[in-house]
Amino acid sequence: MALEEEIKEKKKEYRTDSYAMSYGEIISMYRNNEIDINPEFQRYYRWSQAQKTRFIESILLGIPTPSVFVYQREDGIWELVDGLQRISTVLEFVGELKLKDENGNDRPPLKLEGTEILPSLEGIMWKNPPERKFSLPNSLQLDLKRSKIIVQIIQKASDPEAKYEVFQRINTGGSFLSEQEVRNCLLIMMNRDLYYWIKNLADNEHFLNCISLSDRLMQEQYNMELVLRYLSCFYYKYEKKEVAEFLTDSLNKISKDKNFNFKEEEMKFLKLFGILNNSLGDKVFTKFDGKSFKGKFLESSFEAMTIGLRYNLDSYKDRGDEKIVIDKIKRMWITPDFLDYSGSGSNAKIRIPKLIAFGKKFYKNGKEK
């Protein structure tokens, strides 16, 4: 049967092994740089104090915990694919995690707080020399280091993209990471230079001022998703698929495109958002009610405006065309086609292609057509 053959062939791409390892072995590997938990991922290490405490409590109680996944690189180093929260929590508790705080200082070892079924663990640290009563007893330290977790190893003989597939399937749809956070983790594993390039654009002052996002959306890396949305809509045809799938596919295409001109695109990006910021600043992607711009950031406005202006960018000057841009945006908000395409409840599969086509015509040569 065709299905059986497909499965048989696909299985050849995944060479795996698994065995139980003690946390002590994992700590030793981390200390000796034999396992890479991807420092860039540490921005996503955000379990609460209570979650970390519960996990340490579970280990001490002998409660089974889920497997972690690693990818064995050509140099033999293990690259952590899934299990960041668990492994990082143990490393932080024993004082080994290389993680900086907001001020760039080494983060102190984890202190257990909010214990549920072991009240005597409250306030306990791995080692607390000034007050030994708050140190985890040596016998329990040994118990923790000897406790084991199943490590699933994606071997180097696997298809090169196996680790991305595993990570994406484990994390996509989960409640902890946003879609863009999953993409960022994949991108770090796949093409770190591209990750830093997109992040640099997403952190641009003009761009950030234009999108004016909440702290929650920034934490979920929505600024990076918007950069990817802009690049994806400009360079690739939006087919009738979910937006998340389209963005992930586009990211893969960019990462593999040897002819993608990053330097030129960065210059265009900076010019575009320089013009928009100088025109309306943090109001640029909000609704115009005929008198003033107000309300929240709108994806439909972002899609029509950024792609339309980017497509016709050479006809706009860096400075001096702000009034033209402002007038264009105001008129856009009374244009029937835009209002129809961007109406509340509009389906992205229908909205995005129409808004892209609309924007390219509307912003042509600084005049609506």
Buried (B, 14 or more C-beta within 10 A) or exposed (E): EEEEEEEEEEEEEBBBEEEEBBBBBBBBBBEEEEBBBBEBBBEBBEBEEEEBBBBBBBBBEEEEBEBBBBBBEEEEBBBBBBBBBBBBBBBBBBBBBEBEEEEEEEBEBBBBBBBEEBEEBEEBBBEBEEEEEBBBEEEBBEBBBEBBBBBBBBEBEBBEBBBBBBBBEBBBEEEEBBBBBBBBBBBBBBBEEBBEBBBEBBEBEBBBBBBBBEEEBBBBBBBBBBBBBBBBBBBBEBEEEEBBEBBBBBBBBBBEEEEBEBEEBBEBBBBBBBBBBBBBEBBBBBBBEEEEBEEEBBBBBBBBBBBBBBBBBEBBEEEEBBEBBBEBBEEBBEBEBBEEBBEEEBEBBEBBBBBBBBBBEBBBEBEBE
